[in-house]
Amino acid sequence: MENSAVERIKAYIAEHIREPITAADIARAAGYSQFHAARVFKEATGLTPFEYIRRERLLESAHALRGERTRVLDVALDYVFDSHEGFTRAFTKAFGIAPKRFASVPKPDGWIIPYRVIAPKSKQTEDTTMSEKTTVIFTQIVERPARKLILKRAKSATHYFEYCEEFGCAEDGSGYPIPAEILSRIKEALYEQVGVWLPENMRTEGTGIYASAVEVPDDYVGEIPDGFDVIDLEPCRMLVFQGEPFNDDEYGEAIGALWAAMEKFNPEVYGYEYAPEIAPRMQLSPQGWRGYIEMRPVREVV
C-alpha cells in the first residue's frame, strides 16, 4: 500500500516537474497526511520529497541544456529555480560543472547526461570511503561509426600503471605515457586519446592486454606513427559509465568506485548485453571536473 503511495508521488512529481509543487500537493497524490506522506517517501527512497524534486529538476535540466534551447536562464526558469545564479549554484554543486560549460561541451565525449542516482548523500558519514560516498553514476549509450583504432601495443601491460612503467611518461607534465602523448597529436582523431583493454581477438602474440589508442575515421589515410598498429572497428554502440567529479588526489578511489558500480550493473535490464569482441573496453583520462569515464561495447539482446 505504501509502495503504491510512493509511486503516486513520483508520478505526480514527474507530471508537474516544471511547476511549483507543495507539501499539500504531495499529500493529495499519496492519499496521506503531509507528515505520513513525507515519512513513507523518505523510508522508500532515502530522500525527502523535496530533495527528490530538486534532484529530478536538476537531472531534467541537464537534459534540457543538451537540447536546442540552451540559454541557462530559460532552463532555470523552466525548472522552477528563482534565478540564474541560484540554478547555477545548485547545478554546479550537484554535478561539479557550471550549466553553461556543461551545455558547451560536445557530446558524447566530455560530460555525460546524468542518468541514475545510486544513493542519497544524506546517508554519508565522515568515515565513509570514496567508493561508498559515490552517489551519482551517469550512463549513456552512444553510437560509434565504422572507424580505425590506432594503438601502441605493450609487451605485457595489463593496466595503465604497468603501461607507464613500460613506456615512460611524457615530459610535458601531463602524466601520460609517451605513446598517448604521440597519439594526442593526431588532428584527425574522432575523439580524445584513450587507454584500452584489448579483447583476445584483437591482441597479437606476445603482447599485453592494455594499450594507448585513438579512434580515427574509417577512411583515414594519414600517417601512422612508427611502431603503432591499426585495427578496423565496425559500427557499434558503447555503454558509457561516468562517476562523480573528484579531487585530483582522489583519482584512484574514484576509479575504484566506478569499477565497483560497473561490476553490479546488468545491461540486460535495459535490453543490452556486453559484446567485448567488437571493440575494446576504453578508459578516458581521469579528470576531476568530469569524473572518471569508461566505455564498453554492447549490442541489443535479441
N, C-alpha and C positions, 0 to 999 in steps of 0.2 A: 504493500500500500504506500509506504513512504518512498520507495523507489519510483513509483509512478508519479508521485508528487514532485520529486526532483526532476524527472524527465519533463513534466509540465512546465516547471520553472525554466528549464533550459530552452524548451521550445518557445516559451513566451519571450525570453531574452533574445533568442535568435531572430524572432519576427520583429522585435521592436528595438534592435540594437542601435539604430540611428535616431532613436527618440529618447527623451528623458524617461527614466524608469524609477519608480518609488518603491519603498518597502511595502506599501499597501498594494501596489500592482503585483508584486511577487507573492504576497499572501493570498490574493484572489486567485492567481494562477495555480497555486498549490492547494487551495481549499483549506488552509490552516490559518491560525493566528500569525501575526508577524513574527512573534518570538519563536513559535514552533516551526514555521517555515524556514527561518534562518538557521535554526538548530539542526534540522534534518538535512538541510543542504550542506552545511559545514561538515557534518558527520560523513556524508556520502562523497564529497569532493575534496575535502581538506581546505576549501576556500569559503569565505562568506559570500553571499550572493553578490555583493558589490565588488569584492575582489575578483570574482568570476566575470562580472560585467566589464570591469576595467581591462582585464586580460583579453577578453573576446574583442573588445573595441580596438585594442592595440593590434591584435592579430589581423582583424579585418582591415584596419587602416594600413597595415603593411602591404596587404594585397592591393588596396586602392592606390597606394603610391607606385605600384608597378604597372598600373593601368594607364590609359590615355590621359587621365586627369591627374596631374602630378603636383599641382600647387599645394604646398603644405597647409596653408591657411584653409583652403577649401576642404581638404581631408579632415583637418582638425575639427572644423565646424560640423561636418557631416557626421562625425562620430562623437558629438556632444562634449567636446572639450571647449572650455570657455575662451581660450586664446591660443594663438600661435605659440607663445612662449611656454604655456602650461603643457601643451601637447608635445612640444619638442623635449621638454624636461622628462616627461613620462616615457616617451618613446626611447630616448637615449638611455634612460635608467634601465628599461626593460631589455633592450637589445644591444646596448653598447655602441650604437652608432646613431648619429643625428638623422632625422627623417629626410632632410634634404639630400644628405650624402647617400643614404640608402636608395633614394629614388634615382640617383645619378649613376650608381654602379651598374655596369652592364650585367645582364643575366645571361646564362645561368651561373657564370663564374663571379666570385665576389660574395655578396651576402645573399643567402637563400631565403625564400619566403618561409616564415615560421609556420610550422605545421602542428606540432603536438607538444603539450606541456606534460612532463613526466611526473613532477611532484611539486607542491607549493613550497615557496621559500619559507613560509611560516613554520615549517617543521624542522628547519635547520637549527643547529646549536653551534656554539663556538668550537666544540670539539669535533665537529663534522669534518670528514675528509673532503677533498675536492671532488672525488667521484660521487660521494653521497650528496654533495651540495649542487651538483649539476642538475638543474631543474628544467632546462629547456633543450629539447632536441629538435632540430629542424630537418625535415626530409623533403625531397622533391625528386620526381622522375624527370630526367632531361633526355632529349634526343641527341644522339651523336650521328653525324653523316658518315658515309664511307670516307676513310681518311688513312693517312700513313702515320706510323709511330716511329720517330727517330729516337734511338736509345743507345746508351753506352752500357754494355753488359759488364757485370762483375765476375770475378773468378769464383767467389764463394759466398758473397754477402747475402744475408737473409733479411736484413733490415737496414735502415738509414745509417745507424752509427757504424755498423760493420762496413758499409759502403764508403763512408767518410774515411775510415781507417785505411781502406784500400787505395783510395784515390787522393786523399788530402783535401784541404779546403781552399777555396779561392782566396786571393789576397786582398779582396775589396772589402773585407769585414762583414760580408753577408752571412757567413757561416755555411754557405752552400758548398757541396763537394764540387771539385773542379769541373767534372762533366756537366753538372747542372748549370754552372755559370756559362759554359760554352753554349749550351742549348738555349739559354735565355737570350742569346744574340740573334737567333733566327727570326727575322722580322715577319716571315710569312706564317708563323705559328698561329694556329686557330685559338689556342688557349694558353694559359701560363704553363711554365715548366712544372712537371710533377715527378714524384717518386712512384714507382710501380712495383707490384709483386706479380711476376710473370706466371701464367698458368703453365702446366707441364708442356702443352702443345706449342708454346711459343718460346721455350727455352732451347738452347743448343748445348751439345755435350760439353761438359767441363765448365759450365758457367753457373753462377748463382741465381737465386730467385729474384733478388732486388736489383733495380736499375734506375737511373735517371732517364727521363724521356720527355718528349714534347710531341704533340699532335700537329700535323700539317695537312693541307688539302690533299685530296686523293690524286690530283694532277700536279703535285709539287715536282718541280724539276730543278730546284735549287741545289746548292752544294750540300753534300753530306760530310760532316767533319771526319777527319781521319780516325779510323778505329771505331766508328759508330756504325750501327746496323739499322735496317729499315724493315718494319713489319707492316703489311697491309691489313687494315682493320675494316670489317664490314659495318654497315649501319647498325646501330643498336641503341638500346635505352640503358641509361646509367641511373642507379639509385644513389642519390646524394645524401650523405649524413653530415650534419654540421652541429657542433656543440656551441655552448655559450661563449661569449668573449671571456678572455682570461688575462691576468697579469703575465708579463713576459717571463717572470721567474717561475710560473706555474705551468709552463707548456707541457712538461712531462706528465703531470697529473691530468691536464686537460685531455691529452691523447688517451691515457688510460681510462678516463671516464667515458669517452666516446666509444672506445673498444668494448667496454663492459655493456654499454647500451646496445651496440650493434649485435653482440652475442645473443641478446634477448629478443632482438627484432625478428619477426617472422613475416617476410614479404608475401607469403601465400595468403595471409589475411586480406591483402589488398589486390589479390589476383595476379601476383608475380612470383617468380622463382629465380634464384641466383643462377647465372649462366657463365661460369668462370672461363669457359673455353672460348668465348667470343671476344673478350677484351681483358686486359689486366685490371686488377684492383689498383686504384690510384689514390695517392695522398697528396694534397696540396700543402704548400709550405705553411706551417703553423704561424698564424699572425694573430696576436691578441685581440685586435679590434673586431675581427670577424669570427673568431673561434676556429677550432680545428675541423678540417673537412676531409672526408674520404668519399670515394665513389666506387660502386661495384656494379658490374653488368648484370642486367636482369632481362627476362622475357616474360610475356604473359603466359599464365597457366592455361593450357588448352583443355 
